[in-house]
Amino acid sequence: MKKLRLSRQGRSDLITYGIILLLCLILFLIGQSSYQLQGLLVPVCAQIMLAVSLNLTVGILGELSLGHAGFMCIGTFMGASFSIYMEQFIPIPALRFFLALLIGALSAGIMGFLIGLPVLRLKGDYLAIVTLAFGEIIKNLINMVYLGYDSSGLHFSMNDTASLGLAEDGVVIIKGPQGVTGTPTDSNFGIGILLVLLTVFIVLNLVHSRDGRAIMAIRDNEIAAESVGIHITKYKLMAFTISAALAGLAGSFYAHNYNNIKASTNNFGYNMSIMILVFVVLGGIGSIRGSVIAATILYMLPEVLRFMSQYRMLVYAIVLIVMMLFTWSPKAQAWKAVQLAKCRKRLRPLTDRFRKKSSGHMTGEGE
Amino acid sequence: MRFLSYLISGISLGSVYAIIALGYTMVYGIAKMLNFAHGDVIMVGGFSAFTIISMLGMPPALGVLTAVLVCTALGVVIEKVAYRPLRNASSSLAVLITAIGVSYLLQNLALLIFGSSTKSFESVVNIPALKLADGQINITGETIVTIVTCVIVMVMLTLFINRTKAGQAMLAVSEDKGAAQLMGINVNGTIALTFAIGSALAAIAGVLLCSAYPTLSPTTGAMPGIKAFVAAVFGGIGSIPGALIGGLLLGIIETLGKAYISSQLSDVIVFGILIVVLVVKPTGILGRKIQEKV
């Protein structure tokens, strides 16, 4: 009998996809329960994509980036502006939305490449602060942009709406600090699930490829990697650019959920970047599955804790600290190992019996 | 003349950044961690002084003293509860995230106790403003006190580190924790002391900041915290003179940028210059280059 044989890697990937689908099902069911929770379904998909893409930089490449929200911001504003401007030229919403997502990812990817080129020679905390600086610069600059169109084409200004010089039929797309208004709300949960799967697929395939192994070699030891002929800059840039592009994709998707979106500190500034980093670290650095689960739980947590009203963010902070201490402190890890060993010992008679039984049925089945 | 008065207010703002950056840099030097909650300790300092001075009507000196004591205790407690268990964690990012958790915690505690509305802070300084050059240059009392405080803090800290046993222990721990322990230095105590000093400095900075810009809200500390962090990296994180230079430069650039170019662009200019400096000199102005061993 021919059997579908999967490598260990393939099985692990299948489990990841399975977990995502299961999470989506749970989210869908939760979303049915209240209007507020339903409103979170699209943003939560964007958060998962952001967490997975940041994990590529932090976990796989091993460099700390605190400017991830900046790339999301570019994707959001490019994607949204494209959609608004193209509404007159491309009448098919699906095609327009697809192109807007592509534009968002492309523009953020190009930006990631341009920023990565000079910056990736820095290391550790210095790289972290420079990416933070870039994220803030992007957010501040976007808050100054005014963009509009009329029959003669696009108009751009850094001062105010009046200096755009629009004709009477003109429409303002980006209004400085008031953000972008009039984005068609094309996003929905179904597309979100597809995009999450796509993001995870891209990252997992990269990780398993030759390029991915080169990137991880750089993470583990840069000098050793260089000495076996791995082109450090190329692979660092590759990981950083892909990570930025995926963030842009998430941003463009996120933009199409809201009619109006502003670049404030909380949704595109360093607070957001840090939030995404929290998802990545809590889920497990380098674990794609972990990022997905952590992003979902942590993003839904404040909403679930809503019954505690004003105490909810306090509880959130305490939960975060306790979870970090419990998952990362060496003492807690040792304690968990001991408990696990005890548990195994207690269950041994049971598993032994099970093993005997199953080996009777499936002879010659290799692990 | 105009330029001179902008310069002076830039130095004043830079002095506050420098005092905050000192806390960042000391903690980084010794514990190798970015203490993201440092900015919120500033806010706690501001609120402690506010409670004593405005709500209880006590003299300002007592308010400053309370702020320093509260923040020192807070710094030690945070270190012991949230950071120490993770000191030997397998990833250095773990403690960074815990610091973010502590930052959320402090902000939300302040939000619960004092509410989200912005409070107006009564200045602790009652020195009259200094008028120079026929009143063309006006230096407020707050500016004078801030700059003087910054100088005193720098001198005291340098003396403390170079002349006392505890200061030397700090240097030793920041150089090599294991070797310091073998020499009989109490590593835990030294790190706790560093956090205590850093937090006390944050309290002073908080009071000065709130006196110069008389508003107070639970997120008051966030932006100055980030700016001071930038200043610390600017000067070379881990270096005490670097924190001073970075802080002053940042304050001056920000003030001049606001005055001459655009108030909206001032943050962009600050961060832009930071990027240029770091790309040219990757470990900051006074940072030491660490040779990587194979």
Contacts between the chains, C-beta under 8 A, distances in Angstrom:
chain1	res1	chain2	res2	distance
A	58	B	93	7.3
A	64	B	93	6.9
A	118	B	275	8.0
A	118	B	279	4.9
A	119	B	275	7.5
A	119	B	279	6.9
A	121	B	279	7.7
A	121	B	282	6.8
A	122	B	278	6.1
A	122	B	279	7.4
A	122	B	282	5.0
A	123	B	282	7.5
A	125	B	28	7.7
A	125	B	34	6.2
A	125	B	233	7.1
A	125	B	237	6.6
A	126	B	233	6.4
A	126	B	237	8.0
A	126	B	278	5.8
A	126	B	282	5.9
A	126	B	283	6.8
A	126	B	284	7.5
A	128	B	34	7.6
A	129	B	229	7.0
A	129	B	230	6.4
A	129	B	233	4.6
A	129	B	274	7.2
A	129	B	278	7.4
A	130	B	274	7.2
A	130	B	275	5.5
A	130	B	278	5.4
A	130	B	279	7.7
A	132	B	226	7.6
A	133	B	230	7.0
A	133	B	271	3.7
A	133	B	272	7.7
A	133	B	274	5.2
A	133	B	275	5.4
A	134	B	271	7.5
A	134	B	275	6.9
A	136	B	267	6.2
A	136	B	268	7.9
A	136	B	271	5.3
A	137	B	267	7.8
A	137	B	268	5.1
A	137	B	271	5.1
A	137	B	272	6.4
A	137	B	275	8.0
A	140	B	264	7.1
A	140	B	265	7.5
A	140	B	267	5.3
A	140	B	268	4.9
A	141	B	268	6.3
A	143	B	264	7.3
A	144	B	264	5.7
A	144	B	265	7.6
A	223	B	292	6.6
A	223	B	294	5.3
A	224	B	294	7.9
A	270	B	226	6.6
A	274	B	36	7.6
A	274	B	100	5.6
A	277	B	93	7.7
A	277	B	96	7.9
A	277	B	97	7.0
A	277	B	100	7.9
A	278	B	97	5.5
A	278	B	100	6.2
A	281	B	91	7.5
A	281	B	93	5.0
A	281	B	94	6.6
A	281	B	96	7.5
A	281	B	97	4.6
A	282	B	97	6.7
A	285	B	91	5.7
A	285	B	93	6.3
A	310	B	111	7.8
A	310	B	112	6.3
A	311	B	112	7.3
A	313	B	104	6.7
A	313	B	108	4.5
A	313	B	111	7.6
A	314	B	105	6.8
A	314	B	108	4.4
A	314	B	109	6.6
A	314	B	112	6.5
A	316	B	104	6.9
A	317	B	101	5.4
A	317	B	102	7.6
A	317	B	104	3.8
A	317	B	105	3.9
A	317	B	108	5.9
A	318	B	101	7.9
A	318	B	105	6.5
A	320	B	97	7.5
A	320	B	98	7.9
A	320	B	100	7.6
A	320	B	101	3.9
A	320	B	104	6.8
A	321	B	82	5.8
A	321	B	98	5.7
A	321	B	101	4.0
A	321	B	102	6.5
A	321	B	105	6.8
A	324	B	86	7.2
A	324	B	94	6.1
A	324	B	97	5.5
A	324	B	98	4.6
A	324	B	101	6.3
A	325	B	82	7.3
A	325	B	85	5.5
A	325	B	86	6.8
A	325	B	98	6.9
A	327	B	94	7.9
A	328	B	86	5.6
A	328	B	89	4.5
A	328	B	90	7.4
A	328	B	91	7.1
A	328	B	94	3.7
A	329	B	85	4.0
A	329	B	86	5.4
A	329	B	89	6.2
A	329	B	94	8.0
A	330	B	88	5.2
A	330	B	89	6.3
A	330	B	90	7.8
A	331	B	85	6.3
A	332	B	85	7.6
